[in-house]
């Protein structure tokens, strides 16, 4: 994504363990490509499971407890997501023993990566780490390894997670968005003014982009 002289600023509130967040982004990415629109992307933190235990929870059991999802419903949803991901070039690799984790540490690492212009790369790598590789994205060693995969310093990543230097900033940013009514993700804000929630689909994102681009710039 272009970060200079972009046509539109896009702020995305999301979590790396949210399947619809990567689906929505891939749809948006395709809409940007098909409309020839360049975007300045800014990722923002949201925790789907802020109270999750350190060891995480079995994903199927978690969804059943949180949403009342049946085993049949869970399989249907996974199959749907897998097919949508395949169509968008993203691999979901669900398994019955897959676990859900808290992502507060992941968001701290994403904040750190922002200072090096690597936030977007790390975000994409974390989505893949969780959904494709089924890694524990709450584990500091796993997170540092993912940071290394996008050419960030592994030792520094470990230090960032150990000392929690961005913990308060991440918490404040999470509170900023929830205070403004963000209760579910993805939440996408175009040019700091136009909010779109949920994975809208490529055609709908194209329509939003065309509408936003047609509006006069705010003074």
Secondary structure as GFF3:
##gff-version 3
##sequence-region A 1 219
A	DSSP	beta_strand	8	14	.	.	.	ID=ss1
A	DSSP	alpha_helix	19	35	.	.	.	ID=ss2
A	DSSP	beta_strand	39	45	.	.	.	ID=ss3
A	DSSP	beta_strand	57	58	.	.	.	ID=ss4
A	DSSP	alpha_helix	59	67	.	.	.	ID=ss5
A	DSSP	alpha_helix	71	88	.	.	.	ID=ss6
A	DSSP	beta_strand	99	100	.	.	.	ID=ss7
A	DSSP	alpha_helix	104	114	.	.	.	ID=ss8
A	DSSP	alpha_helix	119	131	.	.	.	ID=ss9
A	DSSP	alpha_helix	140	149	.	.	.	ID=ss10
A	DSSP	alpha_helix	154	163	.	.	.	ID=ss11
A	DSSP	alpha_helix	167	179	.	.	.	ID=ss12
A	DSSP	beta_strand	187	190	.	.	.	ID=ss13
A	DSSP	beta_strand	194	197	.	.	.	ID=ss14
A	DSSP	alpha_helix	202	214	.	.	.	ID=ss15
###
